[in-house]
Amino acid sequence: MNDEQQFGSRTRKNIFMAIVGLVALAFVGRLVQLQLVEGQEYRQKSEAQGIKRNVREPNRGAIYDRYGRLLVGNVPAYSISVVPNKLTPEVKWKLATVMRVDTAEIDRLVKQFKTNDYSPVKIFRDVTYADFARLSELHTELPGIDIEEDSKREYTSEIRASHILGYIGPISEGELKTAGDYYLRNDLIGKNGVEKAWETELRGEKGYEFLLVNNRGKRVGSFNNGNNDLKPFNGFDLYLGVDAQLQQYAEQLLRPYHGAVVALDPSTGEILAMASAPDYDLRIFSGSRDRDAIRALKLDTNNVPEMNRATQAVYPSGSTWKMLMSIAGLMSGTITPQTTISCPGSFTFGGNTWKCHGAHGAVNVQKSIHVSCNVFYYKLVLQLGIDNYYKYAHLFHFGEKISPDITEGGTLMPSRGYMDKKYGKDRWRGPLVNLGIGQGDMLVNPLQLAAYCAAIANNGVWNKPHMVRAVRNRRLNNEIDRVRYDPENLGISMDILKVIQEGMYDVVNTPGGTARAAKLDSIIVAGKTGTAQAGKGKKDHAWFVCYAPFDKPKIALCVLVENSGFGGTYSAPIARKLIRFFLTRQREAGDEVVDHNVQSPYALPSIMPDSGDSQESDLIPAELMPE
């Protein structure tokens, strides 16, 4: 018998089969032990030792004004989350009873998240303490229902600043697709204003807690003694450039009108105030949200309170444009400071006649700004041509979005291509005449005009207008970092700037100027009025741009009052009051602080404290305090 036959003998095969049978029998015996003998015990242990991951939400960063006054903070709140697959009819009925809604509302709230049955969804926010207490009592009867510690935004200042601060709200499906892996369907996200622009810094980073829970979802301990938990990192705090008291005054002065105010620090571009009227109360979006007030706000298409008129609405600039036209004429060499243009009271070109509001005779650049001579600029723009017009408008960033942290609408600054397309090639010289006085095919917003005026005040150095001036990093020992943007020298000579500045001085301080209503006894103000056509059958828009003090500017302003009349009549007095307050902290007689929160159909009852030192942050360092 050879070796192969010996190896495959029947004896060897029997031994091998016996070994296999014994191993199989051992496995079967163990399986019987686990499933039948000890099965109940293991099932109970399994039910008692489920692992649940809880998200630990960070505190959203607070928002302060430039002096450390708290504008937006957080207060404790409670929210309710449900796991849809555990939402039995009985559980749903008990929850609906406590929350005083019907079960159909529970179904609607759960369905809107479009999630799988095993992911918890947060369906109620800002639960009252009474409801919290009642649900806590019933917690053992409500499997799959969690009451979580939460927070909500609290607005602690007398200002609204609706369009500056913005609000947070539940993330939408569209936002969820583009916002990255950080967000879940339950999450809140900044919807507009600073809350949106600085969302990443404000939100912080989530933490996670791993819990052992029983089959009813009740916590029975920490998983691995908490060694796998990840702590949350709170969001960064923001210090705005906004002066809360100046902002409140601007809002108060605008309240009778539709319009906007923008105030800038010319040397940095920091926004000192930005008001838009009408506005609304941000507290309707906080916590449980006031659905009726929000619905009324969204449906108000006549007043459009949600639109920021300082940045999202566009208008012709009117005569505030005349400094730019003068700079274009002087920088291009089209005219000199001594050049005079005759104003007989009107200008005729191509069979059309444009009027001036006086017969000013022979006027130079400074005089044309002083008396706001239209004929000077009708003739000048024709000498400049469309290409120079477009070039120097863009020198001041008109026609562009100019702020890194403010939502802006689209503006219009016509180029040769635009004019050729609209009027026919080289057939637009008539419409070009209107462009010379800030009318016709051009649209700007108050923020752009404020930045332009600030650049003139700042001797030709243009700064990006921005909202946030400093960030407090809560991860690095509360270190505070200033937010700075590189200034841009526009290359305008001081000889040219002096002519423009003297013209603006005359507008306010010299007889014949159109803004005598902006004059102050103790502070020298320089400015320019504008009255812009608003369409057939409508009153003109009233503009005023200005800066002060004349020798060392600390503030530049743009004031717009829609459909009111002359800039010198409506906008200049508002600017005067704001300049006086900013530089002296004194209001004019009769302008006492009023509680605006009860004067809007989109407001909740006021709980706002008076402004003052009690609202100042104790963490703002001396080097951050403004001069």
Secondary structure by P-SEA (a helix, b strand, c coil): ccaaaaaacaaaaaaaaaaaaaaaaaaaaaaaaacccaaaaaaaaaaabbbbbbbbccccbbbbccccccccccccbbbbbbccccccaaaaaaaaaaacccaaaaaaaaaaacccccccccccccccaaaaaaaaaacccccccccccbbbbbbcccccccccccccccccccccccccccccccccccccccccccccccccbbbbbbbbbcccccccccccccccbbbbbbbbbbbbccaaaaaaaaaaaacccccbbbbbccccccccccccccccccccccccccaaaaaaaaacccccccccccccccccccccaaaaaaaaaaaaccccccbbbbbccccccccbbbbcccccccccaaaaaaaccaaaaaaaaaaacaaaaaaaaaaacccccccccccccbbbbbcaaaaaaaccccccaaaaaaaccccccbbbcaaaaaaaaaaaaaccbbbccccccbbbccccccbbbbbbcccccccccaaaaaaaaaaaaaacccccccccccccccbbbbbbbbbbbccccbbbbbbbbbccccccccccbbbbbccccccccccaaaaaaaaaaaacccccccccccccccccccccccccccccccccccccccccccc
